Amino acid sequence: MMKEKEEIKRICEEVIERIRPAKEERRKVKAVTDLIIAKINKKAVEMGIEAHAISVGSTARNTWVSGEADIDIFIMFPADVSEEYLKEKGLALAKSISDRYEERYASHPYIHAYFYDAEGTEHEADLVPCFSVKDASGLKSAVDRTPFHNEYITERIPGLEEEVLLLKRFLKSAGIYGSEQRRKGFSGYLCELLILRYSSFVELLRNASKWKYGERIDIEGRGKYKGEGKDPLIVIDPVDPNRNVAAAVSLDSFCRLIDAARDFLACPDASFFTMEKKKEMSRAEFVKLVKERGTEFVMVLFEAPDVVEDILFPQLRKAEASVTSLIERNGFRIYRSDVSVEGDKAFLIFELLVWNLPKVKKHAGPPVTSKYHSEQFKSKYKPFSFGKRIENGRYVVEVKRKYTGAVELLKSELRSCSLGKHVSESVDRGYEVLRNEEIRFFEGVGSFFSDYFSFGFSTV
């Protein structure tokens, strides 16, 4: 036991040396952050806008991993101004201080801008307008919580920053860091709260290895959130007792942390923190694997709608569920399915166990003892003399199946599915249904299939 503890300590110290930002890196990030804040505050005065900028997030709290600095600047407006004013003036102010930027959307629009330090190194920053409310009970938008999060963590995290770094890298290596809809994992703020709760990375793992569905963590003991039975993990937001910070964590992400925690504690190894890029699966490897598996892969491919991923992915999941229902209603069987966006393409992927069916289909009617319904059934199917019989007390007739192949079905009926607004519009402009060796390996598809097969059976 003592030997394992020493090995875990050695590994953690070794990892920290790799992922802790060096003094020079911190200096550069702080200098750029200070420059952005100064520019916004100066411009606000020049434009006659009552607003000021603050730094929030991991770079403000020294909980960012080397090479992964996310500079988040919030532009604070008085709580009594209108939302329209905040959007108009906040975006104008943010755009005015950068020559290169993109307008993005979360709960409301914000600016993703690019800046350069004195040495010419590029830095990216999110410039987010928000209301400066007095407390969390007066929130006017979701982003208004963030300054309170920043204040809460900044006061309590000193001395534990490196524990947060270890957790972030551990989760990222496991593929479950990030609360965005594509990943449905653990946010940076959630990582900080978990470390505050358990005081160290290792102690968190020891507890996580024993978590049960519905695990509830309430640091301040004031939680009002009633999500028992709905969420696998409940972590009450200390600044908003009605909110679950872990609401985005999927059941699979929750369980993958439990599994990774058990494995690391049982057999400590630095590989749990590696970020080596996975080898992309080649088209030839994919085709070979599909033949060995004996399943059928069908890809529905279309142009990715021009919306942020947190809007797009829920629509893709909705489309996946609706298309799954269509396929299985028609007698085919799905083994697994998934969705992805790679570059300017989006796709749904279905791995089928049954993808071809005979032309004949048995259609069961009412019990013979039900006179009224029996007469209706016999009248309706009178032209169908083939296969008409009584079986187990019911009328049965054999009819011709409309679709004998899953690909044929999707080519004809995909638009009848509930796809979500933006996905539906994109599909209406055109889509392809590709099977097995027809699936094109444009950039990103090889990585997608590497991940798809990495957690399952593979004979390669």
Order of alpha helices (4+ residues) and beta strands (2+ residues): alpha-alpha-beta-alpha-beta-alpha-beta-beta-beta-alpha-alpha-alpha-alpha-beta-beta-beta-alpha-alpha-beta-alpha-beta-beta-beta-alpha-beta-beta-alpha-alpha-beta-alpha
